[in-house]
């Protein structure tokens, strides 16, 4: 999928497993996409088993967005959207109305207090890799050098994440 080259782009992971102000999880993801804006493409919604203590299944999605915001500015905006949608901080990996994470940035890696891009755990999460591979299979992880389709295949087969 060709990406606009004049504006940086981000891969954003969206997840929800509770009813919120916008309805059920899938409706919440759709409303979040509209609020985020700049959406180039969004994956189909994948329903996945929860990680951790939550018993509700998650609706997961990945969107590629165009934004000239610096990663910390975008993260702040995503956290404000989460709060406006009714997200409250609580038990780690618990049920949530919405979760928005920056996974990748077209400008490479970023590290600052409270934010690391690429997302530190995305390579281990099939609920992110599956939707991400659906919309950006050839995007390369700036840390491993592997493209998303390779990361997904290796994770599915439980292979080490060494470059090809």
C-alpha positions in Angstrom: 0.0 0.0 0.0 1.6 3.3 -1.0 1.9 5.9 1.8 1.9 9.7 1.4 5.5 10.7 1.6 5.1 14.3 2.4 3.5 13.8 5.9 4.8 11.3 8.5 2.5 8.4 9.3 1.9 6.3 12.3 0.5 2.8 12.9 -2.0 3.1 15.8 -3.4 0.0 17.6 -6.9 0.3 18.9 -8.5 -2.1 21.3 -11.8 -2.2 23.3 -13.8 -4.7 25.3 -16.4 -2.8 27.2 -19.5 -0.9 26.3 -18.8 2.9 26.3 -20.4 6.2 25.3 -20.4 5.1 21.7 -21.8 1.6 22.1 -20.1 -1.7 22.0 -16.4 -2.3 21.3 -16.7 -2.2 17.5 -18.7 1.0 17.5 -16.2 2.5 20.0 -13.3 1.7 17.6 -15.2 3.3 14.7 -15.8 6.4 16.8 -12.2 6.5 17.9 -11.0 6.4 14.3 -13.2 9.4 13.5 -11.8 11.3 16.5 -8.2 10.5 15.7 -8.5 11.7 12.1 -6.0 11.5 9.3 -6.8 7.8 8.7 -5.2 6.5 5.5 -6.4 2.9 6.0 -7.8 0.8 8.8 -7.7 -3.0 9.2 -10.8 -5.0 9.7 -11.8 -5.4 13.3 -10.4 -8.6 14.8 -12.1 -10.2 17.8 -9.5 -11.7 20.1 -9.1 -13.4 23.4 -8.0 -11.2 26.3 -4.5 -11.1 27.7 -4.4 -11.0 31.5 -7.3 -10.9 33.9 -10.1 -9.6 31.7 -12.7 -12.1 30.7 -14.3 -10.2 27.9 -13.1 -10.6 24.3 -11.4 -7.6 22.7 -12.2 -5.9 19.4 -8.8 -5.0 17.9 -7.8 -2.9 14.9 -4.8 -1.0 13.5 -5.0 2.2 11.6 -2.4 3.9 9.5 -2.7 7.7 10.0 -1.0 10.7 8.5 0.1 13.3 11.1 2.9 15.8 11.4 2.6 15.7 15.2 5.7 14.7 17.1 5.2 11.3 18.8 4.7 12.8 22.3 2.2 15.3 21.0 0.2 12.5 19.3 0.4 10.3 22.4 -1.0 13.1 24.5 -3.9 13.5 22.0 -4.5 9.8 22.0 -4.6 9.7 25.9 -7.1 12.7 25.8 -9.3 10.7 23.4 -9.2 7.7 25.7 -10.2 9.9 28.7 -13.0 11.5 26.7 -14.3 8.0 25.7 -14.5 7.1 29.4 -11.2 5.2 29.9 -10.1 5.0 33.5 -6.7 3.8 34.6 -7.0 0.6 36.6 -5.9 -3.0 36.6 -3.2 -3.7 34.1 -4.6 -5.7 31.1 -8.1 -5.3 32.6 -11.3 -4.5 30.7 -11.3 -1.1 29.0 -13.5 1.1 27.0 -10.7 2.0 24.6 -6.9 1.6 24.3 -4.9 3.6 21.8 -1.2 2.9 21.3 1.4 4.2 18.9 3.0 1.1 17.4 5.2 2.5 14.6 6.3 5.9 13.2 7.5 6.4 9.6 10.4 8.5 10.9 11.9 5.5 12.7 12.4 5.1 16.4 11.6 7.5 19.2 12.4 7.3 22.9 11.4 9.8 25.6 10.1 9.4 29.1 6.8 7.6 28.9 7.0 6.8 25.2 9.0 4.3 23.1 8.3 3.9 19.4 8.2 1.2 18.1 5.9 0.0 20.9 8.0 -2.2 23.1 5.7 -5.2 23.1 4.1 -5.1 19.6 6.3 -7.9 18.2 4.9 -10.3 20.8 1.2 -9.5 20.2 -0.6 -11.3 17.5 -3.7 -9.1 18.2 -1.5 -6.2 16.9 0.6 -8.0 14.3 -2.4 -9.6 12.5 -4.3 -6.3 11.9 -1.0 -4.5 11.2 -0.1 -7.0 8.6 -3.5 -6.5 6.9 -2.7 -2.8 6.3 1.1 -2.5 6.2 2.7 -5.8 5.6 5.9 -4.3 4.1 6.5 -1.7 6.8 9.8 -2.5 8.4 10.4 -2.5 12.1 13.3 -0.1 12.6 14.7 -2.2 15.4 14.8 -5.7 13.9 14.8 -4.7 10.2 12.0 -7.2 9.6 8.8 -6.3 7.8 5.5 -6.8 9.5 4.5 -9.8 7.5 7.7 -11.5 8.6 7.3 -10.5 12.2 3.7 -11.9 12.1 4.8 -15.2 10.5 7.7 -15.7 12.9 5.4 -15.0 15.9 2.8 -17.4 14.6 5.5 -20.1 14.3 7.2 -19.0 17.6 10.5 -18.4 15.8 13.2 -15.9 17.1 13.0 -12.4 15.8 16.3 -12.4 14.0 16.6 -10.5 10.7 16.3 -12.6 7.5 
